[in-house]
Amino acid sequence: MNFYTRLRSTAAKLIRSKGQLLRVYYGGVSGYGAGTSDAAGLPPVLLSGAVFDYPTKDVDGTKIQRGDKRLLLEAGDSIVPPGTKDRVEIGGTMHAVLDCKPVAPGGVDVVYEVQVRAGG
């Protein structure tokens, strides 16, 4: 295990202990509330994440709108980063994924920084 995989493990532990469980629906959502996604009827994936509001200075009304959320999601070898066709449920509200950037120093995904918008 190299430095960055240990860092990823530490980040995941912190996110799990201080964050919350989020439902990630890969491929969108069909039958929202039924607990399935469009991706061949697969159930949502539960991932730990920390949810933040964007600072007012970063809200430009276009790329980042008021109400957008910034997520730090746990990363791992078996975790697929969410894309723009995916949805994340936060506190019972569905959010569209607008962007996902892996934080990957040394080529190892440590966390995923995800921008989401309600109403997805």
C-alpha positions in Angstrom: 0.0 0.0 0.0 1.5 3.3 -1.0 1.1 6.7 0.5 -1.9 7.7 -1.7 -3.8 4.5 -1.1 -3.4 5.0 2.7 -4.5 8.6 2.2 -7.6 7.3 0.4 -8.3 4.9 3.2 -8.0 7.7 5.8 -10.3 10.0 3.7 -12.9 7.3 3.4 -12.9 6.7 7.2 -13.3 10.4 7.9 -16.1 10.8 5.3 -17.9 7.7 6.7 -17.6 8.9 10.3 -18.4 12.6 9.7 -20.5 12.5 6.5 -23.7 10.8 5.5 -24.9 7.9 3.4 -26.0 9.0 -0.1 -27.8 7.1 -2.7 -26.2 7.2 -6.1 -28.4 6.2 -9.1 -26.1 5.3 -12.0 -27.8 5.9 -15.3 -30.6 8.1 -13.9 -33.7 7.1 -12.1 -36.7 5.1 -13.1 -39.5 4.7 -10.7 -38.0 7.1 -8.2 -39.0 5.9 -4.8 -38.9 2.3 -5.9 -35.2 2.1 -5.2 -34.1 1.2 -8.7 -32.1 2.9 -11.4 -32.3 2.8 -15.1 -29.1 0.8 -15.3 -30.6 -2.6 -15.8 -32.9 -2.2 -12.8 -29.9 -2.1 -10.4 -30.5 -0.7 -7.0 -28.8 2.6 -6.0 -25.3 2.4 -4.6 -24.9 3.7 -1.1 -21.8 5.8 -0.8 -20.6 8.0 2.1 -20.2 11.6 1.3 -19.8 15.0 2.9 -22.3 17.6 1.6 -21.3 21.3 1.4 -23.0 24.5 0.1 -20.9 26.5 -2.3 -19.5 29.8 -0.9 -21.5 32.8 -2.1 -18.4 34.2 -3.8 -18.3 31.0 -6.0 -22.0 31.3 -7.1 -21.9 32.9 -10.6 -25.5 32.0 -11.6 -24.3 30.0 -14.6 -21.8 27.3 -13.8 -22.6 27.3 -10.1 -26.1 28.3 -9.2 -27.6 29.1 -5.8 -28.6 25.8 -4.2 -26.0 23.7 -5.9 -24.1 21.4 -3.6 -20.5 20.2 -3.5 -20.0 16.6 -2.4 -16.9 14.9 -1.4 -17.5 11.2 -2.1 -15.4 8.3 -0.9 -13.3 6.8 -3.6 -12.0 3.3 -4.1 -11.0 0.7 -6.6 -14.5 -0.7 -6.7 -16.3 2.7 -6.7 -17.3 4.2 -10.0 -17.3 8.0 -10.0 -20.7 9.4 -10.9 -21.2 11.0 -14.3 -23.6 13.5 -15.8 -26.2 10.9 -16.4 -26.3 9.9 -12.8 -28.3 11.2 -9.8 -27.6 11.5 -6.1 -30.3 11.5 -3.4 -29.6 13.9 -0.5 -32.0 14.1 2.3 -34.9 12.7 0.2 -34.2 15.2 -2.7 -32.9 14.0 -6.0 -29.9 15.9 -7.5 -28.5 15.8 -11.0 -24.7 15.3 -11.2 -23.3 18.3 -13.1 -19.6 17.5 -12.7 -17.3 15.0 -11.0 -13.6 15.5 -10.6 -11.4 12.9 -9.0 -8.9 14.3 -6.5 -6.0 12.0 -7.6 -2.6 13.0 -6.5 -0.1 10.5 -7.6 -2.7 8.9 -10.0 -4.7 7.4 -7.1 -8.3 8.6 -6.7 -8.5 9.8 -3.0 -12.0 11.4 -3.1 -14.4 12.5 -5.8 -15.5 16.2 -5.8 -19.0 16.3 -7.2 -21.2 19.2 -8.1 -24.9 18.5 -8.0 -28.1 20.5 -8.5 -31.5 19.8 -7.0 -34.4 18.7 -9.3 -32.4 16.2 -11.3 
